[in-house]
């Protein structure tokens, strides 16, 4: 019998990095996501195929049940396989029935966004696996891939959320977030997918005493939630960029790449890649195309 599961992609608007230390983060589920399709098979293995948004297969392999049970790891050329085994092994430790009571599976994953966009290839997979096996997605993430978990919360919710770790446990508040100036908001892909794991590791290496920063970021999040003034929104995201620039000891993306942009730009998630948020009076598509960044998506085409 075929079973299909779906999870939303994500964008983190405020609180990147400091969400790990308890800051309130504004996160938005996207209209893009990933399907997981599960069918029974007969060879004590997972016959795995992963499809990109254009229908092409970007990953294909067979993973034996015994490799999952033993958490077998292969050389670095098999990094995707190793990650899948790690996730499935942690799932097995929580609910072994999907292996012990099965003869095998045909698995297909289908992205509705190009996998290099960084909208949650891993988080949507983990949430889909958790749905399939009826286990706690946050626990599965914590024991396998790591991270704050805001992306799982986006995967599970169809509205904007405020996400916070309280005593290291995820709290999710569904909110209404529909800026009246959304026609001035655009998402621009920076032609580079960032590794969340590497970015988090770098953050912890540079992390100062973070309490004051959390207060500042929390206050900015509140402004973004409540303002109806695009100028106030822009000033708040500038302040967010300046604060995180000091924490990370990095230039803001606007300083490093777009000093002549007539508007404001904010990094989203791991700095230096994936998408940025822009606010400007005029449609910035031609500007970014002239700079070599052709993927420019209006807010209302991206966000659920």
C-alpha positions in Angstrom: 0.0 0.0 0.0 1.3 3.4 -1.0 1.4 6.2 1.7 2.2 9.8 1.1 3.4 12.4 3.6 4.1 16.1 3.1 5.9 18.9 5.0 6.3 22.6 4.4 9.6 24.3 3.7 10.7 27.2 5.9 12.3 30.7 6.1 13.6 32.2 9.4 12.9 35.9 9.4 14.3 36.8 12.8 16.5 35.1 15.4 19.0 33.2 13.2 21.6 31.6 15.4 20.4 33.1 18.7 17.2 31.0 18.4 19.6 28.2 19.7 20.0 30.1 22.9 16.3 30.9 23.6 15.6 34.0 21.4 12.1 34.4 20.0 12.2 33.7 16.3 9.7 34.6 13.6 9.5 31.8 11.1 7.4 31.4 8.0 6.3 28.2 6.3 6.6 28.3 2.5 4.3 27.3 -0.3 7.2 24.9 -1.3 7.9 21.6 0.5 8.6 17.9 0.1 6.6 14.7 -0.3 7.6 11.3 1.1 6.1 8.3 -0.7 6.4 4.9 0.9 5.6 1.5 -0.7 6.2 -2.0 0.5 9.0 -4.1 -1.1 10.7 -7.4 -0.5 14.5 -7.2 -0.1 15.0 -6.1 3.5 16.2 -2.7 2.4 15.1 0.8 1.5 15.1 1.3 -2.3 15.6 5.0 -2.2 15.0 7.6 -4.9 15.1 11.4 -4.3 13.5 13.7 -7.0 14.3 17.3 -7.4 11.6 19.9 -8.3 12.2 19.4 -12.1 11.6 15.6 -11.8 15.2 14.6 -12.1 16.7 12.1 -9.7 19.3 13.7 -7.5 20.0 10.7 -5.2 19.4 7.0 -5.7 20.7 4.1 -3.6 19.8 1.0 -1.7 20.1 1.0 2.1 20.0 -2.4 3.8 18.0 -2.9 6.9 21.1 -4.2 8.7 23.0 -1.0 7.8 20.3 1.0 9.6 20.2 -1.3 12.6 23.9 -1.2 13.0 24.2 2.5 12.1 26.8 1.5 9.5 28.8 4.5 8.1 30.5 4.5 4.7 33.3 6.7 3.4 32.9 10.4 2.7 31.8 9.8 -0.9 28.6 8.4 0.6 27.7 11.4 2.8 24.0 11.4 1.8 23.7 7.7 2.5 25.4 8.1 5.9 23.0 10.9 6.8 20.0 8.8 5.8 21.3 5.8 7.8 21.8 8.1 10.8 18.3 9.4 10.7 16.7 6.0 10.1 18.8 4.5 12.8 17.6 7.0 15.4 14.0 6.3 14.2 14.7 2.6 14.6 15.8 3.2 18.2 12.5 4.9 18.9 10.2 2.6 16.9 11.8 -0.6 15.6 8.6 -2.0 14.2 9.1 -0.4 10.8 12.1 -2.6 10.2 11.5 -5.7 12.4 7.9 -6.1 11.0 8.7 -5.3 7.4 10.3 -7.0 4.4 11.4 -3.8 2.7 10.4 -0.5 1.3 10.4 1.6 -1.9 10.9 5.2 -0.8 10.6 8.3 -3.0 11.1 11.9 -1.9 9.8 14.7 -4.1 10.8 18.3 -3.6 8.6 21.1 -4.9 11.5 23.5 -4.7 15.0 23.1 -6.2 17.1 21.3 -3.6 19.8 24.0 -3.6 17.4 26.7 -2.4 17.9 25.7 1.3 14.2 25.8 2.1 14.4 22.6 4.2 15.4 19.5 2.3 16.5 17.9 5.6 13.8 19.2 7.9 11.0 18.3 5.6 12.5 14.8 5.2 12.8 14.3 9.0 9.3 15.6 9.6 7.9 13.3 6.9 9.7 10.3 8.4 8.4 11.2 11.8 4.8 11.4 10.4 5.2 8.0 8.7 6.6 6.3 11.8 4.4 8.2 14.3 7.4 9.4 16.3 8.5 12.7 17.8 10.1 14.8 14.9 11.9 17.1 17.4 13.5 14.1 19.2 14.5 12.6 15.8 16.1 15.9 14.8 17.9 16.3 18.1 19.4 12.8 18.0 20.4 12.9 14.3 20.8 16.1 12.4 20.7 18.7 15.2 19.5 22.3 15.1 17.0 24.5 16.9 13.9 22.8 15.4 12.2 25.9 14.1 12.3 24.3 10.6 10.3 21.3 11.9 7.7 23.7 13.4 7.3 25.3 10.0 7.0 21.8 8.4 4.1 21.1 10.7 2.2 24.4 10.6 0.5 26.3 7.9 0.7 29.8 9.5 3.5 32.0 10.7 5.0 31.0 14.0 6.9 32.4 16.9 9.4 29.7 17.8 11.4 29.6 21.1 13.4 27.0 23.0 12.4 27.2 26.7 14.5 25.1 28.9 15.8 23.5 25.7 12.2 22.4 24.8 10.5 23.8 21.6 7.5 26.1 22.0 5.5 27.1 19.0 2.9 29.9 18.9 0.8 30.2 15.8 0.4 33.9 14.7 -1.1 36.0 12.0 1.6 37.7 10.0 0.4 39.5 6.8 2.4 42.7 6.3 0.2 45.2 4.4 3.3 46.2 2.5 4.0 42.6 1.4 4.2 43.8 -2.2 7.5 45.5 -1.2 9.0 42.3 0.1 11.0 39.9 -2.0 13.2 36.9 -1.4 16.5 36.6 -3.4 18.5 33.4 -3.7 22.3 34.0 -3.3 23.3 31.1 -5.6 24.9 29.3 -2.7 23.4 26.7 -0.3 24.7 27.0 3.2 25.3 24.1 5.6 23.2 24.6 8.7 25.5 22.2 10.7 28.6 24.2 9.7 27.0 27.5 10.4 25.8 26.5 13.9 29.3 25.2 14.7 30.8 28.5 13.6 28.3 30.4 15.7 29.1 28.5 18.9 32.9 29.1 18.3 32.3 32.9 18.2 29.5 33.1 20.6 29.9 35.9 23.2 27.7 36.5 26.3 24.5 36.4 24.4 21.8 37.6 26.9 21.8 41.2 25.8 21.6 40.2 22.1 18.6 38.0 22.8 16.8 40.9 24.4 17.5 43.1 21.3 16.4 40.4 18.8 13.2 39.7 20.8 12.4 43.4 20.7 13.0 43.5 16.9 10.7 40.4 16.4 7.9 42.2 18.2 8.3 45.3 16.0 8.1 43.2 12.8 5.0 41.5 14.1 3.2 44.7 14.9 4.3 47.4 12.6 2.2 48.6 9.6 4.9 51.0 8.5 7.4 49.7 5.9 10.0 52.3 7.1 9.8 51.0 10.7 10.1 47.4 9.3 13.2 48.3 7.3 14.8 50.1 10.3 14.2 47.0 12.5 15.8 44.6 10.1 18.8 46.9 9.7 19.2 46.8 13.5 18.9 43.0 13.4 21.6 42.8 10.7 24.0 45.1 12.7 23.5 43.2 15.9 24.1 39.8 14.3 27.1 41.2 12.3 28.7 42.0 15.6 28.0 38.6 17.1 29.2 36.7 14.1 32.1 39.0 13.3 30.9 39.2 9.6 29.9 41.9 7.3 26.2 42.1 6.5 25.2 40.8 3.1 24.3 44.3 2.0 27.7 45.6 3.0 29.5 42.7 1.3 27.5 42.4 -1.9 24.9 45.1 -2.5 26.1 48.4 -1.2 24.3 50.3 -4.0 20.9 48.7 -3.4 18.1 51.2 -3.0 16.4 49.4 -0.1 17.2 47.1 2.8 18.4 43.5 2.7 18.4 40.9 5.6 20.0 37.5 5.8 17.8 34.6 6.6 19.1 31.5 8.4 22.8 30.7 7.9 24.6 33.9 6.8 26.3 33.9 3.4 23.9 31.7 1.4 20.4 30.6 0.7 17.8 33.4 0.6 17.8 37.0 1.8 14.8 39.2 2.4 14.6 42.6 0.7 12.3 45.5 1.2 12.2 48.3 -1.4 9.6 50.6 -3.0 10.3 49.3 -6.5 10.5 45.8 -7.8 14.2 44.8 -7.4 14.2 41.9 -9.8 16.2 43.7 -12.6 18.7 45.0 -10.1 19.5 41.5 -8.7 19.5 39.9 -12.1 22.1 42.5 -13.2 24.2 41.4 -10.2 24.0 37.7 -11.2 21.1 36.7 -8.9 18.2 35.8 -11.1 16.0 34.0 -8.5 13.8 36.8 -7.1 10.5 35.6 -5.6 7.7 38.0 -4.4 6.7 37.5 -0.8 3.2 36.4 -1.6 4.5 33.7 -4.1 6.8 32.2 -1.4 4.9 32.3 1.9 1.9 30.2 2.8 
